[in-house]
Amino acid sequence: MSDTKHEHDRFKPVLAKAREFDIATNPGPFALFEAGSAGFQLWCSPEDHPAGYDVLMYAGAFAKPCAYVGDICWGWDDAEKITHLVLDTCAYELADGKPEKFSRQLHTPKGKFSIHNRPADILWAKGKIRWLFKQAGVPCPPIKLKESVRSQLMRDEP
Protein backbone atom coordinates (compact mmCIF):
# COMPACT_ATOMS: atom_id res chain seq x y z
CA MET A 1 0.00 0.00 0.00
CA SER A 2 1.37 3.42 -0.92
CA ASP A 3 2.05 6.00 1.75
CA THR A 4 -0.48 8.33 0.11
CA LYS A 5 -3.26 5.72 0.32
CA HIS A 6 -2.36 4.99 3.94
CA GLU A 7 -2.56 8.70 4.74
CA HIS A 8 -5.99 8.99 3.12
CA ASP A 9 -7.11 5.91 5.07
CA ARG A 10 -6.07 7.60 8.35
CA PHE A 11 -8.57 10.36 7.66
CA LYS A 12 -11.47 8.23 6.36
CA PRO A 13 -13.27 8.46 9.73
CA VAL A 14 -13.21 12.27 9.49
CA LEU A 15 -14.76 12.22 6.02
CA ALA A 16 -17.32 9.65 7.22
CA LYS A 17 -18.35 12.04 10.00
CA ALA A 18 -18.46 14.93 7.53
CA ARG A 19 -20.87 12.82 5.44
CA GLU A 20 -22.94 12.05 8.54
CA PHE A 21 -23.14 15.78 9.28
CA ASP A 22 -23.68 16.72 5.61
CA ILE A 23 -25.53 19.98 5.21
CA ALA A 24 -27.03 18.79 1.92
CA THR A 25 -28.99 15.96 3.54
CA ASN A 26 -29.04 16.51 7.30
CA PRO A 27 -31.15 19.37 8.72
CA GLY A 28 -29.75 18.84 12.23
CA PRO A 29 -27.95 21.60 14.12
CA PHE A 30 -24.48 20.03 13.79
CA ALA A 31 -24.74 19.38 10.05
CA LEU A 32 -22.41 22.04 8.65
CA PHE A 33 -20.04 19.95 6.51
CA GLU A 34 -19.65 18.70 2.96
CA ALA A 35 -17.09 15.91 2.44
CA GLY A 36 -14.64 15.88 -0.44
CA SER A 37 -11.88 13.46 -1.40
CA ALA A 38 -9.01 15.17 0.46
CA GLY A 39 -10.84 17.40 2.91
CA PHE A 40 -14.21 19.04 3.36
CA GLN A 41 -16.13 22.27 3.08
CA LEU A 42 -17.64 24.11 6.01
CA TRP A 43 -20.96 25.93 5.99
CA CYS A 44 -22.79 27.99 8.59
CA SER A 45 -26.46 28.36 9.42
CA PRO A 46 -28.56 31.24 10.77
CA GLU A 47 -28.32 29.58 14.22
CA ASP A 48 -24.60 28.75 14.12
CA HIS A 49 -22.26 31.13 12.29
CA PRO A 50 -19.11 33.22 12.71
CA ALA A 51 -19.42 36.58 14.41
CA GLY A 52 -20.63 39.24 12.00
CA TYR A 53 -22.14 36.72 9.57
CA ASP A 54 -25.60 38.23 9.98
CA VAL A 55 -26.95 37.92 6.44
CA LEU A 56 -29.97 36.17 4.97
CA MET A 57 -29.28 32.53 4.21
CA TYR A 58 -31.26 30.26 1.92
CA ALA A 59 -31.51 26.47 1.76
CA GLY A 60 -31.35 26.18 -2.01
CA ALA A 61 -30.33 22.56 -2.69
CA PHE A 62 -29.35 21.99 0.94
CA ALA A 63 -31.32 20.61 3.89
CA LYS A 64 -31.46 23.99 5.66
CA PRO A 65 -30.58 27.64 5.11
CA CYS A 66 -26.81 28.06 5.01
CA ALA A 67 -23.83 30.01 3.73
CA TYR A 68 -20.38 28.86 2.66
CA VAL A 69 -17.59 29.57 5.14
CA GLY A 70 -14.53 27.76 3.89
CA ASP A 71 -12.53 24.86 2.59
CA ILE A 72 -10.31 22.50 4.59
CA CYS A 73 -7.76 20.35 2.74
CA TRP A 74 -5.17 17.86 3.89
CA GLY A 75 -1.71 19.44 4.08
CA TRP A 76 1.17 17.24 2.96
CA ASP A 77 4.90 17.17 3.59
CA ASP A 78 7.59 16.01 1.14
CA ALA A 79 7.41 12.46 2.54
CA GLU A 80 3.73 12.16 1.47
CA LYS A 81 2.46 12.41 5.04
CA ILE A 82 -0.54 14.49 6.08
CA THR A 83 0.99 16.80 8.67
CA HIS A 84 -1.55 19.62 8.89
CA LEU A 85 -4.84 20.99 7.58
CA VAL A 86 -5.07 23.95 5.23
CA LEU A 87 -7.96 26.31 5.96
CA ASP A 88 -9.18 28.93 3.52
CA THR A 89 -12.28 30.97 4.37
CA CYS A 90 -14.29 33.22 2.11
CA ALA A 91 -17.44 35.01 3.26
CA TYR A 92 -19.18 35.26 -0.13
CA GLU A 93 -22.55 35.96 1.48
CA LEU A 94 -21.15 39.03 3.24
CA ALA A 95 -19.95 40.47 -0.07
CA ASP A 96 -23.32 39.73 -1.65
CA GLY A 97 -25.48 40.80 1.30
CA LYS A 98 -23.46 43.81 2.45
CA PRO A 99 -21.60 45.15 -0.59
CA GLU A 100 -21.25 48.57 1.02
CA LYS A 101 -19.07 47.00 3.75
CA PHE A 102 -17.38 43.95 2.17
CA SER A 103 -15.44 43.38 -1.03
CA ARG A 104 -14.42 40.31 -3.04
CA GLN A 105 -11.55 42.25 -4.61
CA LEU A 106 -7.94 41.40 -3.94
CA HIS A 107 -7.17 44.99 -2.99
CA THR A 108 -10.13 46.21 -0.99
CA PRO A 109 -11.35 49.74 -1.63
CA LYS A 110 -11.05 52.22 1.21
CA GLY A 111 -13.70 51.66 3.87
CA LYS A 112 -14.38 48.03 2.90
CA PHE A 113 -13.24 44.76 4.41
CA SER A 114 -12.01 41.67 2.63
CA ILE A 115 -14.16 38.55 2.74
CA HIS A 116 -11.06 36.33 2.71
CA ASN A 117 -9.84 34.74 5.96
CA ARG A 118 -11.65 37.13 8.28
CA PRO A 119 -10.48 36.56 11.88
CA ALA A 120 -14.04 35.72 13.04
CA ASP A 121 -14.42 33.11 10.29
CA ILE A 122 -11.06 31.54 11.10
CA LEU A 123 -11.82 31.31 14.83
CA TRP A 124 -15.27 29.80 14.25
CA ALA A 125 -14.01 27.38 11.57
CA LYS A 126 -11.16 26.08 13.74
CA GLY A 127 -13.66 25.22 16.47
CA LYS A 128 -15.88 23.32 14.01
CA ILE A 129 -12.89 21.49 12.52
CA ARG A 130 -11.67 20.35 15.93
CA TRP A 131 -15.21 19.26 16.85
CA LEU A 132 -15.49 17.12 13.69
CA PHE A 133 -12.14 15.43 14.33
CA LYS A 134 -13.17 14.70 17.93
CA GLN A 135 -16.44 13.13 16.71
CA ALA A 136 -14.38 10.95 14.34
CA GLY A 137 -11.93 9.91 17.08
CA VAL A 138 -8.98 11.19 15.05
CA PRO A 139 -6.40 13.61 16.49
CA CYS A 140 -6.72 16.97 14.76
CA PRO A 141 -3.47 18.02 13.09
CA PRO A 142 -2.37 21.65 13.24
CA ILE A 143 -4.57 24.01 11.23
CA LYS A 144 -2.75 26.43 8.95
CA LEU A 145 -4.19 29.20 6.82
CA LYS A 146 -3.87 28.97 3.08
CA GLU A 147 -1.47 31.61 1.92
CA SER A 148 -3.53 34.30 0.28
CA VAL A 149 -2.90 35.64 -3.18
CA ARG A 150 -2.35 39.02 -1.57
CA SER A 151 0.51 37.79 0.62
CA GLN A 152 2.04 36.01 -2.38
CA LEU A 153 1.92 39.25 -4.37
CA MET A 154 3.44 41.21 -1.49
CA ARG A 155 6.22 38.63 -1.07
CA ASP A 156 7.03 38.73 -4.80
CA GLU A 157 7.29 42.52 -4.90
CA PRO A 158 10.84 43.99 -4.72
ZADO-1210 file (C-alpha; in nm, 4 decimals, padded with zeros to 6 digits):
<atoms>
<atom x="00.0000" y="00.0000" z="00.0000" code="MET" pos="1"/>
<atom x="00.1366" y="00.3418" z="-00.0921" code="SER" pos="2"/>
<atom x="00.2048" y="00.6004" z="00.1745" code="ASP" pos="3"/>
<atom x="-00.0479" y="00.8325" z="00.0107" code="THR" pos="4"/>
<atom x="-00.3256" y="00.5720" z="00.0316" code="LYS" pos="5"/>
<atom x="-00.2359" y="00.4994" z="00.3938" code="HIS" pos="6"/>
<atom x="-00.2561" y="00.8700" z="00.4739" code="GLU" pos="7"/>
<atom x="-00.5993" y="00.8993" z="00.3118" code="HIS" pos="8"/>
<atom x="-00.7106" y="00.5912" z="00.5074" code="ASP" pos="9"/>
<atom x="-00.6071" y="00.7596" z="00.8348" code="ARG" pos="10"/>
<atom x="-00.8573" y="01.0363" z="00.7658" code="PHE" pos="11"/>
<atom x="-01.1467" y="00.8229" z="00.6360" code="LYS" pos="12"/>
<atom x="-01.3271" y="00.8462" z="00.9735" code="PRO" pos="13"/>
<atom x="-01.3210" y="01.2270" z="00.9486" code="VAL" pos="14"/>
<atom x="-01.4759" y="01.2223" z="00.6023" code="LEU" pos="15"/>
<atom x="-01.7316" y="00.9649" z="00.7220" code="ALA" pos="16"/>
<atom x="-01.8354" y="01.2044" z="01.0004" code="LYS" pos="17"/>
<atom x="-01.8460" y="01.4926" z="00.7533" code="ALA" pos="18"/>
<atom x="-02.0870" y="01.2821" z="00.5435" code="ARG" pos="19"/>
<atom x="-02.2939" y="01.2052" z="00.8543" code="GLU" pos="20"/>
<atom x="-02.3145" y="01.5781" z="00.9284" code="PHE" pos="21"/>
<atom x="-02.3676" y="01.6716" z="00.5613" code="ASP" pos="22"/>
<atom x="-02.5533" y="01.9983" z="00.5208" code="ILE" pos="23"/>
<atom x="-02.7031" y="01.8788" z="00.1918" code="ALA" pos="24"/>
<atom x="-02.8994" y="01.5963" z="00.3537" code="THR" pos="25"/>
<atom x="-02.9040" y="01.6508" z="00.7295" code="ASN" pos="26"/>
<atom x="-03.1152" y="01.9369" z="00.8717" code="PRO" pos="27"/>
<atom x="-02.9747" y="01.8836" z="01.2233" code="GLY" pos="28"/>
<atom x="-02.7951" y="02.1603" z="01.4117" code="PRO" pos="29"/>
<atom x="-02.4479" y="02.0028" z="01.3794" code="PHE" pos="30"/>
<atom x="-02.4741" y="01.9382" z="01.0049" code="ALA" pos="31"/>
<atom x="-02.2409" y="02.2042" z="00.8652" code="LEU" pos="32"/>
<atom x="-02.0045" y="01.9952" z="00.6512" code="PHE" pos="33"/>
<atom x="-01.9645" y="01.8698" z="00.2957" code="GLU" pos="34"/>
<atom x="-01.7085" y="01.5911" z="00.2438" code="ALA" pos="35"/>
<atom x="-01.4638" y="01.5878" z="-00.0441" code="GLY" pos="36"/>
<atom x="-01.1877" y="01.3457" z="-00.1402" code="SER" pos="37"/>
<atom x="-00.9013" y="01.5172" z="00.0460" code="ALA" pos="38"/>
<atom x="-01.0840" y="01.7399" z="00.2909" code="GLY" pos="39"/>
<atom x="-01.4206" y="01.9043" z="00.3361" code="PHE" pos="40"/>
<atom x="-01.6132" y="02.2274" z="00.3080" code="GLN" pos="41"/>
<atom x="-01.7636" y="02.4105" z="00.6009" code="LEU" pos="42"/>
<atom x="-02.0963" y="02.5930" z="00.5988" code="TRP" pos="43"/>
<atom x="-02.2792" y="02.7994" z="00.8594" code="CYS" pos="44"/>
<atom x="-02.6461" y="02.8364" z="00.9419" code="SER" pos="45"/>
<atom x="-02.8561" y="03.1237" z="01.0773" code="PRO" pos="46"/>
<atom x="-02.8318" y="02.9583" z="01.4217" code="GLU" pos="47"/>
<atom x="-02.4597" y="02.8752" z="01.4118" code="ASP" pos="48"/>
<atom x="-02.2259" y="03.1133" z="01.2294" code="HIS" pos="49"/>
<atom x="-01.9105" y="03.3216" z="01.2706" code="PRO" pos="50"/>
<atom x="-01.9422" y="03.6583" z="01.4413" code="ALA" pos="51"/>
<atom x="-02.0630" y="03.9238" z="01.2003" code="GLY" pos="52"/>
<atom x="-02.2142" y="03.6724" z="00.9571" code="TYR" pos="53"/>
<atom x="-02.5597" y="03.8231" z="00.9976" code="ASP" pos="54"/>
<atom x="-02.6953" y="03.7915" z="00.6439" code="VAL" pos="55"/>
<atom x="-02.9965" y="03.6173" z="00.4967" code="LEU" pos="56"/>
<atom x="-02.9282" y="03.2530" z="00.4212" code="MET" pos="57"/>
<atom x="-03.1261" y="03.0257" z="00.1924" code="TYR" pos="58"/>
<atom x="-03.1509" y="02.6471" z="00.1759" code="ALA" pos="59"/>
<atom x="-03.1350" y="02.6178" z="-00.2013" code="GLY" pos="60"/>
<atom x="-03.0331" y="02.2557" z="-00.2689" code="ALA" pos="61"/>
<atom x="-02.9345" y="02.1993" z="00.0943" code="PHE" pos="62"/>
<atom x="-03.1318" y="02.0612" z="00.3890" code="ALA" pos="63"/>
<atom x="-03.1464" y="02.3989" z="00.5664" code="LYS" pos="64"/>
<atom x="-03.0582" y="02.7641" z="00.5112" code="PRO" pos="65"/>
<atom x="-02.6806" y="02.8058" z="00.5011" code="CYS" pos="66"/>
<atom x="-02.3831" y="03.0014" z="00.3729" code="ALA" pos="67"/>
<atom x="-02.0381" y="02.8860" z="00.2659" code="TYR" pos="68"/>
<atom x="-01.7593" y="02.9572" z="00.5136" code="VAL" pos="69"/>
<atom x="-01.4526" y="02.7758" z="00.3891" code="GLY" pos="70"/>
<atom x="-01.2535" y="02.4861" z="00.2593" code="ASP" pos="71"/>
<atom x="-01.0315" y="02.2503" z="00.4588" code="ILE" pos="72"/>
<atom x="-00.7760" y="02.0354" z="00.2739" code="CYS" pos="73"/>
<atom x="-00.5172" y="01.7864" z="00.3893" code="TRP" pos="74"/>
<atom x="-00.1714" y="01.9437" z="00.4082" code="GLY" pos="75"/>
<atom x="00.1170" y="01.7242" z="00.2961" code="TRP" pos="76"/>
<atom x="00.4902" y="01.7173" z="00.3586" code="ASP" pos="77"/>
<atom x="00.7587" y="01.6014" z="00.1144" code="ASP" pos="78"/>
<atom x="00.7408" y="01.2462" z="00.2538" code="ALA" pos="79"/>
<atom x="00.3735" y="01.2161" z="00.1474" code="GLU" pos="80"/>
<atom x="00.2461" y="01.2411" z="00.5040" code="LYS" pos="81"/>
<atom x="-00.0535" y="01.4494" z="00.6076" code="ILE" pos="82"/>
<atom x="00.0986" y="01.6801" z="00.8671" code="THR" pos="83"/>
<atom x="-00.1551" y="01.9616" z="00.8891" code="HIS" pos="84"/>
<atom x="-00.4835" y="02.0985" z="00.7581" code="LEU" pos="85"/>
<atom x="-00.5072" y="02.3951" z="00.5229" code="VAL" pos="86"/>
<atom x="-00.7964" y="02.6315" z="00.5961" code="LEU" pos="87"/>
<atom x="-00.9182" y="02.8934" z="00.3523" code="ASP" pos="88"/>
<atom x="-01.2280" y="03.0966" z="00.4366" code="THR" pos="89"/>
<atom x="-01.4289" y="03.3217" z="00.2111" code="CYS" pos="90"/>
<atom x="-01.7442" y="03.5013" z="00.3256" code="ALA" pos="91"/>
<atom x="-01.9180" y="03.5264" z="-00.0125" code="TYR" pos="92"/>
<atom x="-02.2553" y="03.5955" z="00.1478" code="GLU" pos="93"/>
<atom x="-02.1153" y="03.9030" z="00.3242" code="LEU" pos="94"/>
<atom x="-01.9946" y="04.0473" z="-00.0068" code="ALA" pos="95"/>
<atom x="-02.3323" y="03.9733" z="-00.1651" code="ASP" pos="96"/>
<atom x="-02.5480" y="04.0797" z="00.1300" code="GLY" pos="97"/>
<atom x="-02.3461" y="04.3815" z="00.2448" code="LYS" pos="98"/>
<atom x="-02.1602" y="04.5150" z="-00.0593" code="PRO" pos="99"/>
<atom x="-02.1254" y="04.8569" z="00.1019" code="GLU" pos="100"/>
<atom x="-01.9073" y="04.7002" z="00.3750" code="LYS" pos="101"/>
<atom x="-01.7382" y="04.3955" z="00.2166" code="PHE" pos="102"/>
<atom x="-01.5440" y="04.3379" z="-00.1031" code="SER" pos="103"/>
<atom x="-01.4420" y="04.0308" z="-00.3044" code="ARG" pos="104"/>
<atom x="-01.1550" y="04.2251" z="-00.4613" code="GLN" pos="105"/>
<atom x="-00.7940" y="04.1395" z="-00.3938" code="LEU" pos="106"/>
<atom x="-00.7168" y="04.4993" z="-00.2989" code="HIS" pos="107"/>
<atom x="-01.0133" y="04.6209" z="-00.0993" code="THR" pos="108"/>
<atom x="-01.1346" y="04.9735" z="-00.1632" code="PRO" pos="109"/>
<atom x="-01.1052" y="05.2224" z="00.1207" code="LYS" pos="110"/>
<atom x="-01.3701" y="05.1658" z="00.3869" code="GLY" pos="111"/>
<atom x="-01.4376" y="04.8033" z="00.2902" code="LYS" pos="112"/>
<atom x="-01.3243" y="04.4765" z="00.4406" code="PHE" pos="113"/>
<atom x="-01.2006" y="04.1666" z="00.2632" code="SER" pos="114"/>
<atom x="-01.4163" y="03.8549" z="00.2738" code="ILE" pos="115"/>
<atom x="-01.1055" y="03.6331" z="00.2708" code="HIS" pos="116"/>
<atom x="-00.9844" y="03.4736" z="00.5955" code="ASN" pos="117"/>
<atom x="-01.1651" y="03.7126" z="00.8275" code="ARG" pos="118"/>
<atom x="-01.0479" y="03.6556" z="01.1882" code="PRO" pos="119"/>
<atom x="-01.4040" y="03.5722" z="01.3036" code="ALA" pos="120"/>
<atom x="-01.4417" y="03.3114" z="01.0290" code="ASP" pos="121"/>
<atom x="-01.1058" y="03.1536" z="01.1103" code="ILE" pos="122"/>
<atom x="-01.1817" y="03.1308" z="01.4828" code="LEU" pos="123"/>
<atom x="-01.5273" y="02.9796" z="01.4252" code="TRP" pos="124"/>
<atom x="-01.4011" y="02.7384" z="01.1572" code="ALA" pos="125"/>
<atom x="-01.1165" y="02.6084" z="01.3741" code="LYS" pos="126"/>
<atom x="-01.3662" y="02.5222" z="01.6469" code="GLY" pos="127"/>
<atom x="-01.5879" y="02.3320" z="01.4012" code="LYS" pos="128"/>
<atom x="-01.2894" y="02.1493" z="01.2519" code="ILE" pos="129"/>
<atom x="-01.1667" y="02.0346" z="01.5932" code="ARG" pos="130"/>
<atom x="-01.5207" y="01.9259" z="01.6853" code="TRP" pos="131"/>
<atom x="-01.5489" y="01.7124" z="01.3690" code="LEU" pos="132"/>
<atom x="-01.2138" y="01.5427" z="01.4329" code="PHE" pos="133"/>
<atom x="-01.3171" y="01.4704" z="01.7926" code="LYS" pos="134"/>
<atom x="-01.6436" y="01.3134" z="01.6709" code="GLN" pos="135"/>
<atom x="-01.4376" y="01.0946" z="01.4339" code="ALA" pos="136"/>
<atom x="-01.1928" y="00.9907" z="01.7079" code="GLY" pos="137"/>
<atom x="-00.8976" y="01.1189" z="01.5052" code="VAL" pos="138"/>
<atom x="-00.6403" y="01.3606" z="01.6495" code="PRO" pos="139"/>
<atom x="-00.6718" y="01.6966" z="01.4763" code="CYS" pos="140"/>
<atom x="-00.3473" y="01.8023" z="01.3092" code="PRO" pos="141"/>
<atom x="-00.2369" y="02.1655" z="01.3243" code="PRO" pos="142"/>
<atom x="-00.4566" y="02.4009" z="01.1226" code="ILE" pos="143"/>
<atom x="-00.2749" y="02.6433" z="00.8949" code="LYS" pos="144"/>
<atom x="-00.4191" y="02.9196" z="00.6817" code="LEU" pos="145"/>
<atom x="-00.3872" y="02.8967" z="00.3077" code="LYS" pos="146"/>
<atom x="-00.1467" y="03.1613" z="00.1917" code="GLU" pos="147"/>
<atom x="-00.3529" y="03.4303" z="00.0276" code="SER" pos="148"/>
<atom x="-00.2901" y="03.5641" z="-00.3185" code="VAL" pos="149"/>
<atom x="-00.2351" y="03.9024" z="-00.1569" code="ARG" pos="150"/>
<atom x="00.0508" y="03.7786" z="00.0624" code="SER" pos="151"/>
<atom x="00.2035" y="03.6006" z="-00.2382" code="GLN" pos="152"/>
<atom x="00.1923" y="03.9253" z="-00.4373" code="LEU" pos="153"/>
<atom x="00.3443" y="04.1206" z="-00.1494" code="MET" pos="154"/>
<atom x="00.6219" y="03.8632" z="-00.1071" code="ARG" pos="155"/>
<atom x="00.7035" y="03.8733" z="-00.4800" code="ASP" pos="156"/>
<atom x="00.7286" y="04.2525" z="-00.4900" code="GLU" pos="157"/>
<atom x="01.0838" y="04.3987" z="-00.4720" code="PRO" pos="158"/>
</atoms>
